Amino acid sequence: MPEQIIPIAISACLLGEEVRYDGKHKQQTWIHAMADVRWIPICPEVEAGMGVPREKIHLELHHQQLKLMSIDTRQDWSAVMDEQASVWIAKLQQQNVSGYIFKSKSPSCGIKDVPIWQEGRSEPVAAGRGRFVQRVTQQWPELPLVDEMALQDETGRQRFMQQVREYHFGSS
């Protein structure tokens, strides 16, 4: 039986789309060598209406609540990002997505080690997950996910693809 093409969501900048805040990308050349995958690129910040290029954003603690804030204009993007996450999760579930590769350290897509700031502080007060990833893991906890840093070598890519295949063929 031939291998089935498996849909995997991915941060659009990792595929070479120029969607980052500075209008650039973070293309990962090894991605194009991954076989039997149909990529579904998403940039949550663009989907939320932030545009390209755009003001930098970060995670910020306000009265015990974690907010997604623009740094200069102080716009709170939290509710818009949460809404976009719910919309995209439903779309991805309909497309039988079986994994997600996120951009590391992004305030929306970082899986871990995303700096959390507090107004008036010059250093981060903690580290956590990006706002979009938080919603994905809350609403779809069983979905295999990883950031590009874990896929820099063949062993990491094989491990992730094994998780994706188990999820994909176990749930179809």
SEMI-145926 format. One line per field, with one value per residue: x, y, z of N, C-alpha, C in turn. Coordinates in Angstrom, 1 decimal. Layout:
! residues N
npx	(X, ...)
npy	(Y, ...)
npz	(Z, ...)
capx	(X, ...)
capy	(Y, ...)
capz	(Z, ...)
cpx	(X, ...)
cpy	(Y, ...)
cpz	(Z, ...)
END
This chain:
! residues 172
npx	(0.8, 0.6, 2.2, 0.2, -0.6, -0.1, -1.7, -0.2, -0.1, 1.7, 3.8, 3.7, 5.9, 8.1, 8.0, 8.9, 7.4, 6.9, 6.0, 6.6, 6.9, 8.8, 8.6, 10.0, 11.1, 11.5, 12.6, 13.0, 15.0, 15.2, 12.5, 11.4, 12.3, 10.9, 8.9, 5.7, 3.9, 1.4, 1.5, 0.0, 0.1, 0.1, -0.2, -0.8, -0.7, -1.0, -3.4, -5.0, -5.1, -3.0, -1.1, 1.7, 4.7, 4.7, 3.9, 5.9, 5.0, 4.3, 4.1, 2.4, 2.0, -0.8, -2.5, -2.6, -3.4, -2.6, -1.7, -1.7, 0.2, 0.7, 3.8, 4.5, 2.1, 0.4, -1.8, -4.2, -4.2, -5.3, -8.0, -8.7, -6.8, -7.4, -9.9, -9.3, -7.7, -9.6, -11.2, -9.3, -8.5, -10.9, -11.0, -8.7, -9.1, -11.2, -9.8, -8.4, -5.9, -2.8, -0.7, 1.5, 3.8, 5.4, 6.7, 9.5, 9.7, 8.0, 5.6, 3.0, 3.2, 5.1, 6.2, 7.4, 9.4, 8.9, 9.3, 7.8, 6.5, 6.3, 4.7, 6.7, 8.9, 12.3, 13.3, 12.2, 9.6, 8.9, 8.6, 6.8, 4.1, 3.2, 0.4, -1.5, -0.7, -1.3, -4.1, -4.5, -3.4, -5.1, -7.7, -7.2, -5.7, -4.5, -3.1, -0.2, 2.6, 5.3, 8.3, 10.3, 13.0, 13.3, 13.4, 15.7, 17.5, 17.8, 16.9, 15.1, 13.2, 12.3, 11.2, 9.1, 7.5, 6.8, 5.1, 3.1, 2.2, 1.2, -0.9, -2.4, -3.1, -4.2, -6.5, -8.0)
npy	(-1.2, 2.2, 5.1, 7.4, 10.8, 13.1, 15.6, 18.5, 21.2, 24.3, 26.9, 29.7, 31.2, 29.5, 28.0, 29.8, 31.9, 35.4, 36.7, 37.6, 39.9, 41.8, 41.6, 39.5, 36.1, 32.8, 30.6, 27.1, 24.9, 22.1, 21.3, 21.0, 18.5, 16.7, 13.9, 12.8, 14.7, 17.2, 20.5, 22.9, 26.1, 28.6, 31.8, 33.1, 35.7, 37.3, 36.4, 37.4, 40.0, 41.7, 42.4, 42.9, 44.6, 44.7, 46.0, 45.0, 42.4, 41.1, 38.7, 39.5, 40.1, 41.0, 42.0, 39.4, 38.1, 36.8, 38.5, 39.3, 41.6, 44.6, 46.2, 49.0, 50.6, 49.5, 47.9, 45.4, 42.2, 39.9, 38.8, 38.8, 37.0, 34.7, 34.2, 33.8, 31.5, 29.6, 29.5, 28.6, 26.1, 24.6, 24.6, 23.2, 20.7, 19.8, 19.3, 17.1, 17.4, 16.3, 17.0, 19.6, 22.2, 24.6, 28.0, 28.7, 30.4, 32.5, 35.0, 34.3, 31.7, 30.2, 27.2, 26.8, 28.5, 31.2, 34.6, 36.2, 39.2, 42.0, 45.0, 47.8, 46.4, 45.5, 43.1, 39.7, 38.1, 35.6, 32.5, 31.1, 29.6, 30.5, 32.6, 31.6, 28.9, 28.2, 28.0, 26.1, 23.8, 23.7, 23.2, 21.1, 18.9, 16.4, 16.5, 16.1, 18.2, 20.4, 22.5, 24.2, 24.0, 21.5, 19.9, 20.0, 18.0, 14.8, 12.7, 14.0, 14.8, 12.3, 11.2, 13.0, 12.6, 10.0, 10.2, 11.7, 10.0, 7.9, 9.2, 10.1, 7.7, 6.3, 7.7, 7.7)
npz	(0.0, -0.9, 0.6, 2.5, 1.9, 4.4, 6.1, 7.5, 9.7, 9.7, 10.8, 8.8, 8.1, 8.3, 6.0, 4.2, 3.6, 3.6, 6.2, 8.7, 11.5, 10.6, 7.9, 6.8, 6.5, 8.0, 6.7, 6.6, 5.2, 5.2, 5.5, 3.0, 2.2, 3.5, 3.1, 1.8, 2.9, 3.2, 3.4, 5.5, 5.6, 8.1, 9.5, 12.4, 13.4, 11.1, 10.3, 12.3, 11.7, 11.9, 9.9, 7.5, 7.0, 10.7, 13.9, 16.7, 19.0, 22.3, 25.0, 27.9, 31.4, 33.1, 35.8, 36.8, 34.5, 31.4, 28.6, 25.0, 23.7, 21.8, 21.5, 21.3, 20.7, 22.6, 22.1, 22.8, 21.7, 22.5, 22.6, 19.9, 18.8, 20.2, 19.1, 16.4, 16.7, 17.5, 15.2, 13.3, 14.4, 14.2, 11.3, 10.7, 11.9, 10.4, 8.1, 8.7, 9.9, 11.2, 12.7, 13.9, 13.2, 14.8, 15.0, 16.9, 20.1, 19.4, 20.2, 19.6, 18.5, 19.8, 21.5, 23.9, 26.3, 25.7, 26.2, 29.0, 29.9, 32.1, 32.7, 33.2, 34.0, 33.1, 32.4, 31.4, 33.3, 33.4, 31.6, 28.8, 26.8, 23.5, 22.6, 20.6, 20.4, 23.1, 22.9, 21.0, 22.3, 24.4, 23.2, 21.6, 22.6, 22.1, 19.6, 17.8, 18.3, 17.6, 17.6, 15.2, 16.1, 17.3, 15.2, 13.8, 13.2, 11.6, 13.3, 15.1, 13.2, 12.3, 14.6, 15.2, 12.9, 13.2, 15.4, 14.3, 12.2, 13.8, 15.2, 12.9, 11.5, 13.5, 14.2, 12.0)
capx	(0.0, 1.5, 2.1, -0.8, -0.2, -0.6, -1.7, 0.4, -0.1, 3.0, 3.9, 4.0, 7.3, 9.0, 7.9, 9.5, 6.5, 7.4, 4.9, 7.0, 6.7, 9.7, 8.4, 10.9, 10.7, 12.5, 12.5, 13.7, 15.2, 14.9, 11.1, 11.0, 12.7, 10.0, 8.0, 4.3, 3.3, 0.8, 1.7, -1.0, 0.7, -0.7, 0.5, -1.9, -0.7, -1.6, -4.9, -5.6, -5.2, -1.8, -0.5, 3.1, 5.3, 3.8, 4.5, 6.3, 4.1, 4.9, 3.2, 2.6, 1.2, -1.6, -3.4, -2.6, -3.9, -1.6, -2.2, -0.8, 0.2, 1.7, 4.8, 4.5, 0.8, -0.2, -3.0, -4.3, -4.6, -5.6, -9.3, -8.7, -6.0, -8.2, -11.0, -8.6, -7.3, -10.8, -11.6, -8.3, -8.6, -12.0, -10.7, -7.6, -9.7, -12.0, -8.9, -7.7, -4.5, -2.3, 0.5, 1.7, 5.1, 5.3, 7.9, 9.9, 9.9, 7.1, 4.6, 1.8, 3.4, 6.2, 5.7, 8.0, 10.5, 8.4, 9.4, 6.6, 6.9, 5.4, 4.9, 7.6, 10.1, 13.2, 13.6, 11.0, 9.3, 8.7, 8.5, 5.6, 3.7, 2.6, -1.1, -2.1, -0.4, -2.1, -5.5, -4.4, -3.2, -6.4, -8.8, -6.8, -4.5, -3.8, -2.4, 1.3, 3.1, 6.7, 8.8, 11.4, 14.2, 13.3, 13.4, 16.9, 18.3, 17.0, 16.3, 14.0, 12.2, 11.7, 10.4, 7.9, 6.7, 6.2, 4.0, 2.1, 1.6, 0.4, -2.1, -3.2, -3.7, -5.0, -7.7, -8.8)
capy	(0.0, 3.4, 6.0, 8.4, 12.1, 13.5, 17.1, 19.0, 22.6, 24.8, 28.4, 30.0, 31.8, 28.4, 27.6, 30.8, 33.1, 36.6, 37.1, 38.0, 41.3, 42.6, 41.3, 38.5, 34.7, 31.9, 29.3, 25.9, 24.2, 20.7, 21.0, 20.5, 17.1, 15.8, 13.3, 12.4, 15.7, 18.3, 21.6, 23.9, 27.2, 29.6, 32.9, 33.6, 37.2, 37.9, 36.0, 38.2, 41.3, 42.5, 42.9, 42.7, 44.4, 45.1, 46.3, 43.8, 42.0, 40.1, 38.2, 40.4, 39.8, 42.2, 41.6, 37.9, 37.6, 36.8, 39.2, 39.4, 43.1, 45.3, 46.9, 50.5, 51.2, 48.9, 47.3, 44.1, 41.4, 38.6, 38.2, 38.5, 35.8, 33.5, 33.9, 33.2, 30.1, 28.7, 29.3, 27.7, 24.8, 23.9, 24.3, 22.1, 19.4, 19.4, 18.9, 16.0, 17.7, 15.3, 17.5, 21.1, 22.6, 26.0, 28.8, 28.8, 31.6, 33.5, 35.3, 33.5, 30.3, 29.5, 26.1, 27.0, 29.5, 32.5, 35.5, 36.9, 40.5, 42.8, 46.5, 48.4, 45.5, 45.5, 41.7, 38.9, 37.7, 34.1, 32.0, 30.2, 29.3, 31.6, 32.7, 30.7, 27.6, 27.9, 27.7, 24.8, 22.7, 23.6, 22.7, 19.9, 18.4, 15.2, 16.8, 16.2, 19.5, 20.6, 23.7, 23.9, 23.7, 20.1, 19.2, 20.4, 16.9, 13.7, 12.0, 14.7, 14.8, 11.0, 11.0, 13.8, 12.0, 8.8, 10.6, 12.2, 8.8, 7.2, 10.0, 10.1, 6.4, 5.8, 8.4, 7.7)
capz	(0.0, -0.9, 1.8, 2.3, 2.2, 5.7, 6.3, 8.7, 9.8, 9.9, 10.8, 7.4, 7.9, 8.2, 4.6, 3.4, 3.4, 4.2, 7.0, 10.0, 11.8, 9.8, 6.5, 6.4, 6.8, 8.7, 6.0, 7.0, 3.9, 5.4, 5.4, 1.6, 2.0, 4.2, 2.1, 2.1, 3.7, 2.6, 4.3, 5.6, 6.3, 8.9, 10.4, 13.3, 13.5, 9.9, 10.3, 13.3, 11.1, 12.2, 8.7, 7.3, 8.4, 11.8, 15.2, 17.5, 20.1, 23.2, 26.1, 29.1, 32.5, 33.6, 36.9, 36.8, 33.2, 30.3, 27.4, 23.9, 23.6, 20.9, 22.4, 21.3, 20.8, 23.7, 21.7, 23.3, 20.7, 23.1, 22.2, 18.4, 18.6, 20.7, 18.1, 15.2, 17.1, 17.5, 13.8, 12.6, 15.0, 13.5, 9.9, 10.6, 12.3, 9.2, 7.1, 9.2, 10.2, 12.1, 13.4, 13.7, 13.4, 15.2, 15.1, 18.3, 20.8, 18.9, 21.2, 19.2, 18.1, 20.6, 22.3, 25.2, 26.4, 25.2, 27.4, 29.5, 30.4, 33.0, 32.5, 34.2, 34.2, 32.0, 32.1, 31.5, 34.6, 33.3, 30.2, 28.6, 25.5, 22.7, 22.8, 19.7, 20.9, 24.3, 22.6, 20.3, 23.3, 25.3, 22.5, 20.8, 23.4, 21.6, 18.4, 17.9, 17.9, 17.8, 17.0, 14.2, 16.8, 17.6, 13.9, 13.1, 12.8, 11.0, 14.3, 15.5, 12.2, 12.2, 15.8, 15.0, 11.8, 13.8, 16.3, 13.3, 11.6, 14.8, 15.3, 11.7, 11.2, 14.7, 14.3, 10.7)
cpx	(0.9, 1.2, 1.0, -0.2, -0.9, -0.6, -1.1, 0.4, 1.3, 3.0, 4.4, 5.4, 8.3, 9.0, 8.5, 8.6, 6.9, 6.3, 5.3, 6.8, 7.6, 9.6, 9.3, 10.3, 11.8, 12.5, 13.5, 13.9, 14.9, 13.4, 10.7, 11.4, 11.8, 8.9, 6.6, 3.6, 2.6, 0.8, 0.5, -0.4, -0.3, 0.2, -0.7, -1.9, -1.3, -3.1, -5.6, -5.7, -4.1, -1.0, 1.0, 3.6, 4.3, 4.6, 4.9, 5.2, 4.9, 3.8, 3.5, 1.6, 0.5, -2.6, -3.7, -3.2, -2.8, -2.2, -1.2, -0.9, 1.1, 2.6, 4.6, 3.1, 0.0, -1.6, -3.0, -4.9, -5.1, -6.9, -9.3, -7.9, -6.7, -9.3, -10.4, -8.2, -8.5, -11.2, -10.6, -8.3, -9.7, -11.7, -9.7, -8.2, -10.5, -11.1, -8.0, -6.2, -4.0, -1.0, 0.6, 3.1, 5.0, 6.7, 8.3, 10.0, 9.0, 6.0, 3.2, 2.1, 4.5, 5.6, 6.2, 9.0, 10.1, 8.5, 8.0, 7.0, 5.9, 5.7, 5.8, 8.9, 11.0, 13.6, 12.3, 10.8, 9.1, 8.8, 7.3, 5.4, 3.1, 1.0, -1.9, -1.9, -1.1, -3.5, -5.5, -4.3, -4.4, -7.5, -8.5, -5.6, -3.8, -3.0, -0.9, 1.8, 4.6, 7.1, 9.9, 12.7, 14.4, 13.5, 14.7, 17.8, 17.3, 16.3, 15.1, 12.9, 11.5, 10.8, 9.1, 7.0, 6.1, 5.0, 2.8, 1.4, 0.7, -0.9, -3.0, -3.9, -4.5, -6.3, -8.5, -9.8)
cpy	(1.2, 4.3, 7.0, 9.7, 12.6, 15.0, 17.5, 20.5, 23.1, 26.3, 28.8, 30.6, 30.7, 27.8, 28.6, 32.0, 34.3, 37.3, 37.6, 39.5, 42.3, 42.4, 40.2, 37.1, 34.0, 30.6, 28.3, 25.0, 22.7, 20.3, 20.5, 19.1, 16.2, 15.2, 13.0, 13.4, 16.7, 19.4, 22.5, 25.1, 28.2, 30.6, 33.5, 35.1, 37.9, 37.6, 36.9, 39.7, 42.2, 43.1, 42.6, 43.9, 44.9, 45.4, 45.0, 43.6, 41.2, 39.7, 39.1, 40.1, 41.1, 41.6, 40.1, 37.3, 37.8, 37.4, 39.2, 40.9, 43.6, 46.2, 48.4, 51.1, 50.6, 48.3, 45.8, 43.2, 40.0, 38.0, 37.9, 37.2, 34.6, 33.2, 33.2, 31.8, 29.2, 28.5, 28.4, 26.3, 24.0, 23.6, 23.2, 20.8, 18.9, 18.8, 17.7, 16.2, 16.8, 15.7, 19.0, 21.4, 24.2, 26.7, 29.1, 30.2, 32.8, 33.7, 34.7, 32.0, 29.5, 28.4, 26.2, 28.1, 30.9, 33.5, 36.1, 38.1, 41.1, 44.2, 47.0, 47.6, 45.5, 44.1, 40.8, 38.4, 36.1, 33.7, 31.1, 29.9, 30.5, 31.5, 31.7, 29.3, 27.2, 27.4, 26.3, 23.7, 22.6, 22.9, 21.4, 19.3, 17.2, 15.4, 16.9, 17.5, 19.6, 22.0, 23.3, 23.5, 22.2, 19.3, 19.5, 19.2, 15.8, 12.9, 12.6, 14.7, 13.4, 10.7, 11.8, 13.1, 10.7, 9.1, 11.0, 11.0, 8.1, 7.9, 9.9, 8.8, 5.8, 6.5, 8.4, 6.5)
cpz	(0.0, 0.3, 1.5, 2.6, 3.4, 5.8, 7.6, 8.7, 10.2, 10.0, 9.4, 7.1, 7.8, 6.8, 3.7, 3.1, 4.2, 5.0, 8.4, 10.2, 11.0, 8.3, 5.9, 6.7, 7.6, 8.0, 6.5, 5.8, 4.1, 5.3, 4.0, 1.3, 2.7, 3.2, 2.7, 3.1, 2.8, 3.6, 4.3, 6.4, 6.9, 9.6, 11.2, 13.4, 12.3, 9.9, 11.3, 12.8, 11.4, 11.0, 8.7, 6.6, 9.4, 13.0, 16.0, 18.6, 21.1, 24.2, 27.3, 30.2, 33.0, 34.6, 36.9, 35.6, 32.2, 29.0, 26.3, 23.5, 22.6, 21.9, 22.5, 21.5, 21.9, 23.4, 22.2, 22.2, 21.2, 22.6, 20.7, 18.2, 19.1, 19.7, 16.9, 15.5, 17.0, 16.0, 13.1, 13.2, 14.3, 12.1, 9.8, 11.0, 11.1, 8.1, 7.5, 9.4, 11.3, 12.8, 13.1, 14.1, 13.6, 15.1, 16.6, 18.8, 20.3, 20.0, 20.8, 19.1, 18.9, 21.5, 23.8, 25.2, 25.8, 26.4, 27.7, 30.3, 31.3, 32.8, 33.6, 34.5, 32.9, 31.6, 32.1, 32.9, 34.6, 31.8, 30.0, 27.2, 24.8, 22.8, 21.9, 20.1, 22.2, 23.9, 21.8, 21.3, 24.2, 24.5, 21.7, 21.4, 22.8, 20.3, 18.6, 17.5, 18.3, 17.2, 16.1, 14.9, 17.0, 16.3, 13.1, 12.6, 12.3, 12.1, 14.9, 14.5, 12.2, 13.4, 15.7, 14.0, 12.4, 14.6, 15.4, 12.7, 12.6, 15.1, 14.1, 11.4, 12.3, 14.8, 13.0, 10.6)
END
